[in-house]
Each structure stands twice: as structure tokens, then as C-alpha cells.
Amino acid sequence: MKINKIFLIVLSLLSMASKSQNQETGRAFIQILLQEKDYPKVYTFFDESMKTKISESFLKETAEKLEKQLGKFKSIIETSNEKETYTYYSDFENIKLDIKISFGENKKIIGFFFVPHKELKKENSLGKDFNIKSNDVELKGTILIPENENKKKLVIFVHGSGPNDRDETLFENKPFKDIAENLYSKGIASYRFDKRTYSNPETFSDKSTIDDEVTNDIINIVSYFKNNKEFAGYEITVLGHSLGAYLLPRIANKYKGISKIILLAGNARPLLGLVIDQYEYLYKLTTTEELKQAKELVKEQIAYLNSKSFNLQTPKEKLPLYASAYYWKSILDYNQTTEIKKVKIPILILQGERDYQVTMKDFEIWKQTLKNNKKAEFVSYPKLNHLLMAGENPSDPKEYAVKGHVDLNVINDIEKFISKK
């Protein structure tokens, strides 16, 4: 027995040493990448699988772009880990965010990501933690079930692009939290969750598609509630914002257990056209050489994506937003206006008229596409931006850093649509 105890203690100490080693390796990686900027040295931290995906020149270009957007790296505030993924809460000149670094068995880095800081749950936040297994990941979320006047209506939230938490946090703004907690006060239940690219970025690879990022998880979540006796008799509405709204027709046609869908600021035009328009808009707002070069580069990347040269082996450096060939192929194969014509359930489409990311052009295309669909409703709001928050001047990225709340008119329209029989 003594030998067994000693053996267990040694194993425990070895495990602690391994974690400490990975944690310090991650710190060194961040310092060399963002402060020393010794890119050949940074490259030595990578597992061979990473070296096949990222070149030294791409690493340098990415680091330089990050510094322009985030400001200079200042320090690591705190560190935490979940298994072999370490999170470094980091302070930059313009923002604080998390740097997530994943290690392989050989103690080499197999992935690193910059994501919004994951806040600890605040005491004044409504609801309780509720996790749902989706394929290889346990999605962590928040469920809100009204105790009084429960209408047996459940809303499931679908995030926009990028690694979003359950509240779809952007700076101090939390649009999904705003909507969910207001609906709760009106007797409507909801479920919102941390997107897998936020909670488990290591599961998203260069071969991942829009279904791997969004569709499959939403279908698994809806299926969970449909097959759970505790939610028998509940009507399920799926609400998507931005990319989530864009994919809702696909989701609704793949799973027939959904009762209604709500599209908030969803693009009806192809995603590539949207990207060009956003760059053009930003360039007009701030005419800089940097934006001009970025605009020209994305046009070149889009031209390549649309050319006969594009294939699944195309390196992501040649593609828009540096997304992989598999990801872009899945987008090219999807036509949201064709799909929405097949949707038989009620549809609500909401649009901010000040939104520069998804514009009134998209709203009008949706209206034209569904002009003969008596189950489709449309509302636009003159003063609202992409987050469905109010403002006066032409919208720009800086506006997102100003704390606001989703307009109550939007929430009231959502509640009326969900409650309608």
C-alpha cells in the first residue's frame, strides 16, 4: 500500500509539472510572438501538423494585423486551463481578450486563437447553467424557464460569425442576453450557448464547414429539446443573428421539428459581395493606405475563390478572411434565397436601417423572394445598427464599443411573433 501511495504521488507531481511546463511554454510563445516578434523562433513551438497549415510569413502578417487592430500587447492578466487548452487573459492597448493555446501530447502547440474574454457568470444574471452534448463537444449554455405565466415557447439562439459566447458579447454589449432576459419577463423560455469555436476551438479545423461551425450543433440542440419529456408541448423558435440568420433556412429545412424562425440582420446576398461592400464602406469612412491595401487584397482573394484555380487544396492565405478552402466551398454550395423558398413554417425578418454589415439591400431581397409567402413578416428600424441597437449617425465599428441594449421595439416584435398562434 505504501508503494501504491508513493506511486500515485509521483504521478500527480508529474502531471502538475507537465501542466506547469505547458503553461510557461504558452507564456513564452505569446511573448516571443507579440513582443519580441521573432517569427522563426515562434515557429519552433508548433507541432508538425500546425507547420503544414501556417507559414512563417503568414504568421508575421497575422501578428502585424492583430497589433494594428488590438494595439500593442501589454501583459497577461491571468491564466487558466481546461485539459490541454490554456487560456491567457491578456491586456492590449485597445482591448482585453483571451488567447487560447492548445497543446498536443508532444507538448507542442496544435492551435492558438484570439477570442473575446470569457467572463465569470455574474450573480445578477438570470437563468442557470445547462449543457447539451453535440457530437464531440458538450456545449455550455444558459437556460431560462419562466416560473410564472410560462407560455411553453422556447427560443434557441444562433450566433453570428466568429467565436461568440452565449450572450454574443461584443465589448460591453450582450445582444442575446438582452433578448433572452426580456423574453423571460414575458413568459418565454430560451436557451443560449457558447459557440464551439469559442469554447472548443480545437475542434474546428481547415476541413470544417458551415455545418461543422453552426448547423449541426443547432440541429442537435433542437433535437435534444424535442426529445426531452420536460419540454413536451413546447413550441420551438430558432432565432439567428447575422451568420446565424443567413444559415436559418438551411437549418429549418434540415430539421422539421422547428416551429418558427427569426432572422436578425441576415444577409440575402452572397457572402462574398457582402465582404467587398463592407470594405468599401469602411474605406469611405476612413480613407487610409492600410484600408486601401486590405480592400485590394480581399478583392484579389475573392477573384481567386471565384476562379477555376480554386480547389480544396488552395491554401487559406489565398482566400478571403483567411478561411479554409473547405469552409469556403461549403458557403459557395449554399444558396439562402433558394433554401428559404422551401421553408414552410412562419418566418420573421428584422433589419436595422443603419446596419452597414448587412444592409437594406438584403432586406429588400428577402421581401422580394418571399413576396408570395403569407407566413413571412418583415420589419425594419430606421435608427438601429447591426446589433439592433439605436444610434443617430452613420454606423461604424467604433459604435460597437459603446455600451447599449437591443431596442425594445425589436424585442416586442419578437415576442408578438413567437406568441402568435
N, C-alpha and C positions, 0 to 999 in steps of 0.2 A: 504493500500500500504506500509506503514511503516513496518507493521508486516511481510509482504512478503519479503521485502528487508532484514530485520534483519534475517529472517529465511534462506534466501539464503546465507548470510554472514556466519552464523553459520555452514551451510552445507559445505561451501567452506573451512572454518577453520578446520572442522572435517576431510575433505578429505586430506588437507595438513598435518595434524597431523598423519593420517594413513600412508601416503607416507613416511613421515619422520621416523615413527616408523619402517616400513619395511626396509628402507634404513639402519638405525642403527642396526637393527637385522641382516641384511646381513653382515655388517661390523664385528659385534661381532662373527658371525658364522665363517667367514674367519679367524679371529684372533685366535679363540679357536681351529679351525681345523688345521691351518698351523703353528701357533706359540706356543700356549700352549699345543697342541696335547692332549687335554682332550676329548677323543672319547666318553665316556659315556655322557658327557655334550653336545657334538655336537649332539648326537642322540636325545636329547630333543627338538632340533629345528625343527625336522621333523614332517610332517603330518603323520597320521597313514598309509596312502597309501604308503608313502616312506619307512616306517619301515618294511612293508611287502616285500620290494624289496631289501633293503640293511641291512646287519647285521653290528654290531659294528666291528667285526673282519675284514669284507670286507672293511669297511670304513678306518680302520687303515692301512690295506695292501695297499689300493689305495693311501692314503696320503703319505705313505713312498715311494712308487714307483714314485709318482709325484715329490717328493723332489730330488730323485736321478736323474731324467730327467731334471727338471727345475732349480735345485739349491734351496737354502733356500728362503722362502718368505721374501721380504723386506718391501714393503709398498703398499698401494692403492694410485694410482696417481690421478684418478678422478672417479666420479660416475655419471651414467645416468640411466634413466628408460624409459620403454615403457609399459604402463599399469602396470601390477603387476610383470613384469620381470625387475630386476635391474642388471645393468652391472657395474662391478668394474674393471677398467683398472688397472692392478696390475704389480708390478715390482718384478721379481725373479732374482736370481744371474745370470742365463744363458739366460733369455728371458723376454720380457714383453708380457703379454697376457690379455685377458678378462676372468673374472669369472662371469658367468651369473647365477643369483639366481631367481627362480620363487616362488611366494607366493600364497597360497590358500586363500579362504575367511576367514579362521580362523587365518590368519597371520602366519601360519606355512609353512615351506618350502616344496614345492612339486616337486622341481627339481633343480639341480645345475650342471653346465657344465663349462669346461675349453676350450676356443676356441681362435683362432688367433684374435689379436686386430683388431677391425673394424675401419679402418681409415676413416677420413672425406674425401669426394671427393676433389681431388686436381684440381686447376684451369687448369693445363695443360693436364688433362685427356680428351680424345676425347669422343664424344657421349653425350647422355642425359639420365636422369633417366626415366625408363619405367617399370611400374609394371603390372604384369599379375596375375589374380586370378586363383588359382589352388585349387579346393575343399575348404578346410577350411582356406587357407592362401593366402595372397596377396604377391606373390614373387616379391622382389625388384631387379631390374636389370638395365643394361645399353644397350641401342640400338645405333648402329652405322649405318647410312644410307648415302652412298656417294652421294654428291650433283652433282658431275660430273662423267661421264662415269659409271653410275650405271648399272651394268650387270644384275640386278634383280636376284641376287643369295643371299640367306640368310643362314648363318651358325648359328646353335644353339649349345651351349657348354654344355657338360655333365661332371661334376666333378669326381674326384677320391674319395676314401673313406674318411670318417671323415667330420667334419663341415667346409666346404670350402666357402669362399666368392666368389663373381662373377669373380675375377681375378685369382682364385685358388692360393691365396697368400701363400707362404712358406718362412718365414723370409723376405728377401727383393726381392725375386723372384716372378714374376707375369706372369706365362706362358700363361694364357688365354688372358690377356691384350696385351701381346706381339703379339700373333697370330691375335687377333681381329683388332688391330690398323694397323698392316701391311697389312692385307687383305683389310681394309678400303681404304688404299692408292692405292690398286689395283682394286678398284671399286666393292668390295664385302661387302655386309651388314652383320651384325651379331647381335646376342642377347646373353648376358651372364647375369647370375643372382646369387643372394646369395642363396645357398642351404638351404632347410628348416631346416636341422639340425644345421645350423649356425644362421639363422635369427629367427627361431621359434622352438628351441629345445624341448619346452614343448609339441609339437605335436607328438613327436616321443616317443613311449612307449615300454614296454617289449613285446607287442604284434605286434609291427611293423615289416614289412618285407622289402625286397629289393624293392618291388614295391612301398611301402609307402615312402621309402627313396629317390628313384630315378625315377623309370619307370613312375608312374602316373603323376608326375609333368612335365616330358618331353613330354609325350603324350598330356597333356593339353596345354602346350606351343605351340607345333607344330599345334595343332588343332586351337588355337587362331589365329595364323598367316594364316593358310589355309582358315579360315572363315572371315578374315578381308579384306574388299574391297581394302584398301590401299595397300595390298600386293598381289593383284590379279596378276597372271602371274609370281610370284617369284618361283624359284626352291629352295627347302629347303634341305640343307645338315645338318646332325646331326654329330657333332664331339665329341667323348668321349675320356677321358684320364683315364688310369688305371681302376678303378672300373667302370667308365662310359663307357669305351671301352668294357669291359667284358660284360656289360649289353646291348650293342647296338644291337646285334642280336635279343634279346628279344623285345626291343623297336620297331625295324623295322618290326618285324612280328606281333606285336600287333596293329600297326597303319600304314595303307597303303599310307598315304599322304607324306611320306618321299621319296625324290628323290635319295639321296646318303648317305652313312655312311663312316666315317673315324675313324679308331681305332688307337689311340696313346698309345703304351705300354700297350696293353690289354692282360690279361692272357688267354691262351687257356687251360692250365692245371687247374685242380680243385683248388679252393682257399686254401683248407687245405694243399695241397702239397706245395703250394707257401709259406705259413706261415712257415712251417718247414724249407724249403730251405733258407729263409731269416734269420732265427735264426742261422742256421748252418754257413752261410756266415759271419754274424756278429761275431760269436764266434771265427771263424778262424782269423778274423781281429784283435780282441781284446779278448784274452783268459783270462777271469776273472771268478771268482767264481759266481758272480752275474748273468752273462750271461749264465753260465752253468746251474744254477738253473732255470733260466727263460726258457731255451731251454727244460729242462726235464719236467718242468711244462706244457708247451704248448703241448708237446708230450702226456702227460697223459690226458690232456683235449681233444685232438683230438681223442685219443683212446676211451675215454668215449663217445664222439659225434658219433663215428662210431659203437658203441656197441649197443646191444639190450636194454640196460638200458636207453638209451636216449629217452625222450619223451617231450611233450610240457610243462610239469611241472618241467623239470630239472632246478635247479637254475643256473643262469648265472655264478656263481663262479666256476662251474664245467666245463665251456665251454670255448673254445679258445677266447682270446681277451675280455673275459667277456661280449660278446654279448649274447642276449637273445635266448632262445630255438626257439621262433617263427622266429627270424631273421635267425638263422642257418638252420632251416627246409626249409625256402624259398630258401636258397642257395643250399642245398642238392637236392632240387627238380628241379634245373635249370641246363641244360647242354648246354653250349655256343657253342660247336662244332656241336652238333646236330642241334641247332637253326640256326646257320649261314649257314648251307647247304640249308635251306629253303628260305634264303634271295634272292630275285630276282633282286634287284637294284645294281648298281655299288658299290664296296667296295674298300677302300684304307686302307692298314695296314702298319703302320710305327713303327719302333723299334730302340732304341738306343742299340748299341752292348756292351756298358759299364754298362747297366742297371742291377743292382743286384736284384731289386724287381720283375721285370718281365723280363725274360731273353730270349736269343736267342732260348732256348728250345721251348718257347711259339711261337715265330715267325715261327720256322720250322713246328710246329704242325698246325698252321694256313695255311701255304703254302701247306702242305700235304692234309689237309682237303678240301682245295679249289682248288686243282690242276687241276680240270676239269672245273672250273668256269672261263669263259673268261672275266667276268666283274670284277674280283678281281685283284688288283695290290698290289705289296709288295716292300717296300724299307727299308733297314737297314742302319745305320750310325755308322761307327767304333768308333768315339770319343764321342758319346752322351750318357748321363745318363738317368735316369727315367723322368727327367723334359725336356728331349730333348735339354739339354744344354751341351756344349763341355767341355772336360777335358782330362787329359793325363794319370793319374794313376788309379788303380782300384778304382771304386766308393765306397764311404761310406757316412753315414748320415751327417758327418761334411761338406761335399761338398755342401749340400743344403743351408747352411748358407752363402755361398759365392755368392755375387750378380752376376747374369748373365742374359742372354737372350736366348730365344728359337732360335736355329740355323736357319739362313736364308734359308739354303737348305731345311729344313723341311717346312718352310712357303711357299717357292716357289713350292715345290711338292704339297702342299695342294691347292695352288691357281690354278695350272695346272689341277689338278683333278676336282676341282669344276667348272672351266671354260669349261672343255671339254664337247662337245655336244654328 
